[in-house]
């Protein structure tokens, strides 16, 4: 009954081959010729063998019929096998033909070396190229992290796949599924089959794949040992020298030594060796002095991923530090201090203050104000949030106002007002604030005297202290609080060289240096303001009529979003795709500034997350041929051709055994 049920549900995918069954007549005809009738001649003395002869004749006839059946069996088995007998799936009649879509993860992590010495991506490209050569005119649909290619011919596919390179983008599993659904919708596919080539870097199973059947094609084992130039920072705290600090990370398996080189304008400037331990982050510093070259790059020797072995940077010109003093009690002291070309100083009374100007300032000085409105406090907090600095010079007679201001910024509390003159006797030279100013011992420094001051209890860092206890200058989160005036009766702080060094250093603490480099890819313009600010820069200059600033690198030209205000041009790089390297900002034929771009280092980190293979919803395959076979087999049903081949082989071996025994 079971065999009958199988035969009833069985069909042939290539029924035209069944016409070859007429060839079964050949062994039948050959067999019938062996049954020709011969006229017997009797010999008297052999009559006793008649009975034996009849028995042998019947045995020989039975053997010949058995050989005939076996021959017909293996010939029929081979013919039926080539006709591809199949038991159709119960759901095949209600299913559309499968539509296959290939996704190739071509993120930088696929440039890791495989066991044969090539990269994971190059091995996949070769596999797909060879597979496409076996196709006739079938259409191939595929996509990668940075491109979509529906319905390509095999020739077009071969051209596209050979030009595929690794890039900085890596789609999340959910993004892969969303892109696949969009392409399937365009193809109007119902039976959706996604073939997913992945190296399992930061891989996870998508949340919703109810409409797509996924087959994973692992890219193979890889050596994940890698050294990464993570980031480069320019330390310009010392106005006489610039220091380049390079952060090096690694995923090594053993300790190695590597060489790091710094190039300026493609010329070797410095190099040093570094011993790297597995998993250890290391900062390598280079003293750059007072260099004039606008751009350069750092490189390191590494056998791992190549994209993170070079880090481009530039040495942008420093814009002026903008300082605004609200109040004019100390203007006669502050104005000469900030008359250098590095600073842009302005003073305004509180009643004439334009709050919109606060956004453009690096440093705001509250100069002996007697009241502080809520809008002013809100504007000052926003100014601090954006990296600005604040200096508070109190009005001794305005105790309540000073106490409210100090409490508002969590600087502590005022204990009392002190009308007795105090001498400054200690400078916190160990603090980074003063460490770059004083190169010698400050014990014999001639300290100034402050006529009146507040006694303040605070957790902020004390930078200058009185002889009778208490602090004269406190620092917390870029807020600098003087507990007394910087000029006035019995106060000679304004006549001391210490006042110039301190105020200039405070201003430099709020100095915003242009970034040494930017990311090649960024979030879109709909991202948060903080993320957008990370992709913005300011140029000195102005735009006339239809002029635009163009970023150029060789033949590549990009036009960022830009706006001009008060003699400055703000460039917004977000939403643009850059190559790693240097770009020059041009206004018509004039070169304004150099900008450097580097790929994000996300692909140098993360983990390899292969799935649990015993999970029923996850299917994996060793190559593209096997994937296509599994997809077609599921749609076509269970194929039985191999059983017919086995049957034919058994018949052939049985015939050989019978013939051998007869001989």
N, C-alpha and C positions, 0 to 999 in steps of 0.2 A: 504493500500500500504506500509506503514512504517513497519507494522508487517511482511508482506511478505518479505520485504528487509532484515529484521533482520533474519528471518528464512532461507533465502537463504545464508547469510554469516555465519550462526551459524554452529559450529562443536562441536564434543565431544572429550575431551582430554583422556577419558577412555571409549572408545566405547564398550569394552568387557562387561561392566556392563549392556548394553542395552539388552543383552540376557535374563536378568531377567524380561523383559516385558511379557514373556509367563506366568508369575505368575498372570497376570490380568485375566487369564481364571478361576481362582478359584472363585472370587466373581461373575463372570458371570454364572458359573455352579450352584453355590448356589442359585442365583436369579432365574434361569430357573426351578429349582425343586419346587419353590413356585408357579409355574403356572400349577400344576397338575389338570386334568379335573375331576370334581365330578358330579355324576348323580343326578339331582334335583328330589325331591318328592313334589308334589303339595298338598296343603291343601286348601280346598274350602274357608274356612273363612279367609285365609291370602292372597287371590288374590289381595286385594286392596293395599298390600305392594309391589307388583311386580315392579311398576314404581320406587319407592324409592330405592329398592334393586339394580336395574340396575344403578342408578345414583351413589350410594356409591361404586359399584364395579368398575365403570370407574375411580373414584377419587383414590381408593386404588391402581389400576394398575398404574396410573400416578405417584403417590407418590413412588411406588416401583421402577419404572424406574428412577425417579430422584435420589433416594438413590443409585441405581446402578451406575449412572453416577458420583455421588460425590465420591463413593468408588473407582471407576476406576480412577477418577481424582487425589485423593491424593496418591494412590499407584503409579500411573504413574509419578506424580510429584516428589516423593521421589526417584524413580529409575532414572529418568532423572537428578535429582540433583547430585546423586552419580556418574553419568557419566561425570560430569563437563562440562556442555554446555558453550561454549565460542564463542564470536565474535572475530575472528582473526584480528590482526592489518593489515592495508593495506601494511605495510612494512615487515611483518613477513617472507614472502616468500623469500625476499632478504637479510634477516638477519641471521647471525650465532648465535649459542647458546651463551648466555652471559657467560663470564668468570669473576668470582669474585676474587678480590685481596684485602686482609685486610691489612691496615697499622695501627700499634699501636704506638702512641707517648709515649715512655717510658722514657722521660727526667725526671730530678729530680723534676720538678714542679708537676708531677703526683703523688708524694708522699704526696701531701696535703690531709688533712682529709676531708672526705665527711660528709654528715649529719648523717650517721649511726655510725660514729666513725672510720671506716676503711679508707684506702687510695683509691684515685681514681683508681689507677692502679690495686689494689687487687680486686676491684669490677668488673672491666673489665675482668680480668683473670677468675674470677668465672663464669661470664656470658658466655664467650667463651667456657670454659670447659664444662659447662652444655649443651650448644648448640651442641658441637661436639659429645656428647654422643647420640644425636638423629640421627646422620648420620650413614649410612651403610658403604659403601666403597668409598664414595665420597672423592676426593682429595681436600685438602685445601692449598691454596697459601697465604702466608702472609709475612710481613717484619716489622721490627722495626727500631729504630735509629741505631742499631749496629748489625743487622743480617738480612739475607734473607733466606726464607724457602719455595721454590716453590714445589708444588705437594707433600704435606705431607699426610700420612694416618691419620685418626682420632686419632689412638693410638699415633702416633708420635707427632701429634699436641698437644695432651693433655700433653705429657711429656715436650714438648718445652715451652708451655704456662705457665706451673706451675713453671718453672725455670726462667722465664723472670723477671728481676729486673730493677729498675730505674737506669739511668746512666747520665753522664755529657753531653752527646751529645743531641743536638736538631736540627733536620733538618729544614731548611727553607722550606716554602711551595713549592718553585720551585724545591728544591732538592727532596722533596717527589714525585713530579710529574715525575721528571727525573728517579728516581729509579723505580717508578711504570712502566714507559714506557719500561725500560730495562727488567723488569721481564715479562711484557706482550709480548715483542718481543721474549723472550726465550720460552714462552708458545705458541707462534704463535697465539695469540688471536686477533680476529677482533672486536668483541663486548666487549669492555673493561669497566668493572665496578669496581671502586675503593671505598672501604668502609673505611672511614677515622675516626679512634678513636682519639679524640683530647680533651684537656682541654682548648683550645683556648688561651693558653699562647703565647703571641707574634704572634698570628695567623693572616694570611691575605689570601685573595683569590689568588691562583696562576695566573700568567699572561697568560699562554697558556695551556689550557686544552681541546683543540678542539677534541682530539681523545679519551678522557676518560670521562666517566660519573661518577661524584663524589657524594656519599651520605655520609653526615657527621653523625657520631655517637657521640654526646657530652658525655663526661665522667661524667657529673653531677656537682652540686654545690659543692664548697669547701670553707673551711675557709682559707683565704690567710694571716692570721696573722702569722708573722714569725720574728725571730731574727737571724741575720747573723753575724758571725765573718768574716768581710770583708777582712781584711789584717792585717799582723803583720810586724812591722819594728823594726830593731835593731839600736838603737842610740849609736854609739861608739865614739862620738865626745870627750867624756871625756875618756882619756886612762886608767884611774883608775877604771872605772865603766861602765857597759853596762846597757842600759835601753831598756826594751821591751815595745813598744807602740802598742796597739791593737785597730783597728778601728771597732766599732760595729754599724751596721745599722739595721733598722727594718721597718716592715710594720704593726705595731700594730694599734689597734683601740682604745686602752686606755693605760694610763700610768701604768707600772708595775715595779716591782723590780726583778732583776735577779742576780744570783751569777756567777762570772767568776773565774775560777781556772787555775793555771799554774802548769804543771807537768814537772819535769826533770827526765829523765830515769824512767818514770812511777811512780815517787814518788811526792806527793803533795809538791810544793815549796811555793806557795802563793795563796791567794784567796781574793776577795773583792766583795762587793755588789755594784750594779749600778742601779740607777733609770733611766728608759728609757721612754721617751715621744714619742708619735706617730710620726713617720717620722723623728725623731731627730737622727743625727749621733753623736757618742760619742767616744772619744779616752780615753782608759783606760791604764795607765802607770804602769809598774812594774820595780822596781829597782833590777836588777839581780846581782849587785856587780861584783866580779871577779870570775866567776864560771868556773868550769873545765868540766862540763857535756857537751857532744857534741850535744845532741838533747833533744827535749821535745815537748809538745803540750799544747794548750790552749783549754778549753772547757767552754760552757755556758749552763745554764738551759733554755730549750725552748720546747714548745709544737707544734711548726710548723715543717718546713722541718728539717730533721735530718742531712743531709749531710754537712750543713754549720755550725753545732754546734761544730765542732772540727777543729782546725787549727794547723797543724804540722810545726815545725821549727827546725833549727839546729844552732849551734854556731860554724861556720867554723873557722879554723885557718887563721889568716891574713897573706897574702903573703907580701914579702918585697916591699917597695915603691921604685920604680925605678926613679932616678933623673939623668938628663943629663944636664951638663953645657956646652953651646956653647960659647967658649971664656975662657981664663984662667986668666983674670985679678984678679978675686976674689977667685980663687981656694984655696989659702992658708987659706982663711976664711971659705969657705963652706965645705971643706973636713973634718975638725974636727967636725963641727956641725952634719954632717950626717955619722959619723963613727959608730953610734949605729947599732945593728944587725937588727933593723927594716927597715933600709935604704940600698939601693944599689946605691952608688954615682959614677958617671964617669964624666970626663971633656975632651973636645976635642976642637981643634981649628976649625975655620970655613972651612978652606981649606982641612981638613981631615975628614970632616963630612960625614958619610954614612946615606943617607936619609931613608934607610929602617929601621934603628934602632929607628927612631922617633916613630914608631907605638907601640913599646913595652914600652915606657916611660910613667910614671904617671905625672911627672913634668919636664918641660924644662925651663932652665934659659938662657936668652940672656944676656951674661956678657960683657957689654961695647963694643958691636960691632959697627963698623963704616959704614957698608953697609948691605943691606938685599935684596937678590935676589928674583925674582918672584917664583922660585921653592920652596925656603925656606918658603916664606909667605904662599904659597898654602899648604905646608906640615904642617905648624903650625895651619892653620885654620882647616884642617882635624883632627889634634890632639885635638883641642878644641871641635870639634863636637862630638868626641867619649868620652868626659868626662875628658880629660886631663887638666892640669893646665899650666899656663905660667907666668914666672917672668921676668920682664924687668928691667935690671940695666943699665942706659944710660951712654954713653960716652959724657961728658960735651962738648968736643971740636967738636963733630959730631952733630951739631944742626939740620942740614937739614935731616940727616938720622933718627934722633930721632923723628923729627916732622912727617916725612913720616910714620914711624912705628906706632906712636900714632894715626894718622889719619886712617891708614889701619884697626885698630881694634876699631875705633870709641870711643877712650878714651878722646878726647878733642883736645886741641891745646897748643903748647908751646908759651908762651908770650915772654919770654926772658931768657937768661942765667944769673945766679946770682953768682958772684965770692966772695961774702961776706959770712963768716961762719954764720950759723943759728943753734939755739938750739931747739931741740924738747922739747915741753913743755906740750903736751897733747896726751893722748892715748884714743881712742874711746872704752872704756871698756864696754860700753853698747852694742856694736855690737857683734853678735854671734861669730864672729871670735876670739875676746879676752875674751868673757864672761866665757869660760871654763878654761882660763889660770890664770886669776887674781881673787883670792878669797877675797882679801882685797882692801882697798882704795889705788889707785895709785897716790894720790896727792903728796906724799913725795918721789916718785920714783926718782932716780938719772938719769936724761935724758942725752943722748949723744948729741954731736955736729956734724953737717955735714958741711964740708968745702966749697963745691961748690954744686950748685943745679940748677934746672930749675924751673922757675915759670910757672905752668901749670894751664890752665883753663879747668875744667872737671866737668862732672855730675856724675862721679864715687864716690863711698863711700870713705870718708877720714878715714883712720885708725890711722894715726899719723900726727900731725900738728906742724908747726914751731911757734916760739915766735913772729915772725914778719909777721905772716899770711902765708897762703899757706900750702900745704900738702906735706909730705915727702913720705907717702905710700898710694896708692889708690887701690881700689878693684872694679872690675866690671866683672861679668860673669866668674869668675875663672881666671881672668887676674889680676896680681898684678904688679903695676907700682911704682918703686922707682923713685923719682924725682932727686936723687943724688946718688953717689956711696956709697957702704957700707964700704969701706976702702980707705985709701989714705991720702994725706996731710990734716991736720986740721980736719980729720974725725976720730972719735973714736966709731962709731956705732959697729964696729967689736969687741970692747973690752967690750961692755955692755952686761949684761945678756939678755937684751931685744932682741938682735940680734938672740940669740939661740932660745928663745921662739917663736919669730916671724917666723923665717925660718922653724922651725919644724912644727909650726901650719899651715904654707902655704903648706908644704908637705902633712900634714894629710888631708888638704882640698881636695886634689886630690887622696886620698886613695880610692881604689875601693875594698869594702868589698864583699866577696862572698855572693850571695843571700841567705837569710835564708830559702827559699823554692822556688820551681818551680811549674809550672802548670802540671797537670797530662796529659793533652792533649795540643798539640801545632800545629802550622801551619806546613805545609810540607816544605821540603828543598827548594822548589821553591819560598818561601815567601821572603819578603824583608830582607835585611841585618840587619836592625834594629830589626825586629821580631825574626830573627834567633839568634842574640846576646843575646836576653832575655832568650834563652834556652841553653846557653853555660856556661861552667865553666872551671876553670884552676886548675890542680893538679900539685903539685911538684913531679917530678920523671921522669923516662925515660923508654922507651920500648926497649926490646931486642928481636931480631929475630921475632917470631910469637906471642909474648905476646900481650894480649888485656886486657883492663880494663872491668870488668863485674860488673854490678849493681845487687845486690842480696837483696831479701826480702822474707825470708822463703824459699819456694820452687821455687819462681819466680825469673828468671834471665833474664836480658836484657843487650844487648851489644850496647852501643851508638856509633855513629861515633866518631872517635878519631884520633888525630895526635900528634906527639911528636916533640918539637922544643926547643932547648937550655935548656934542663933539665926540661921542663914543658910539661904536657899532657893536650891538649885541648879536652874537651868532649862536644859533641853536642847532646842534648836530643830531638831535634825536630824530628817529625815523629814517635816517640815511644808512646805507651799507658801505662801509669803507674797507679797503684792503689794509693789511698791516704794513706800516711804513710812514713816511713823512709826506705831508701835504703843505703846499705853500698857499697862503691866502693872497689873492690878487684882486686889486681894484683897477679894472682896465689892464694896463701894462705894468702897474706899480705893485711890487711885492711888499705886503704889509707885515706878515708874520708867518712863522712856521708852526705847524701843528703835527703832532705825532699820534698814531693810532696803533693799538695792540689788540689782538684777539682776547676775549675773556678767557680766564684760566679754568672755567668750570669743568672742561673735559679732562683736566689733569687730576681731578679729584673724583670722589664718588666711589661706589662699590659695584662689583659685578654680582648681579642677582639672578642666577639661573632659576627657572621655576621648578617646582616639585613635579617630576615627570609622571608620578603615579596619579596625578589629578586627571580625571577623565576628560575635562574640557580642554586640556592642553595637548595638542598634537605637535610632534617634532619630526623632522625629516633630515636625512644626511645630505641630500642634494636636490636640485630642482627637478630632475627626471623622476625621482621617487615621489616628490610632491604631486606632480602632474598625474602620475600613475594612480596615486591614492584618490585624487579628486575625481578622475574619470571612472575609476572602479566603483566609487561610491554612487556615482550617478547612474552608471550602466548596470550595476548589480554585481552578483557574485559570479565570476567567470569559472567555467569548468574545463577549459581546454587542457589544463595540465593533467586532469584525470583521464582524459581520452588518450593523451600521450603515454601515460603510464599503462593504460590498457593495451595500446598498440605494442609497447615494449614487452609486456608480459606474453602477448601472443607470439611475437617474434622469437623470444627466448624459448618458449614451449616448442615451436616448430624446429628450432635448431637442436633441441634436446631429442626430439623424436627422430629426426634425420640422422643424428649421431648414433643412436641406438640401432637403427636399421643397417647402418654401414658396418 
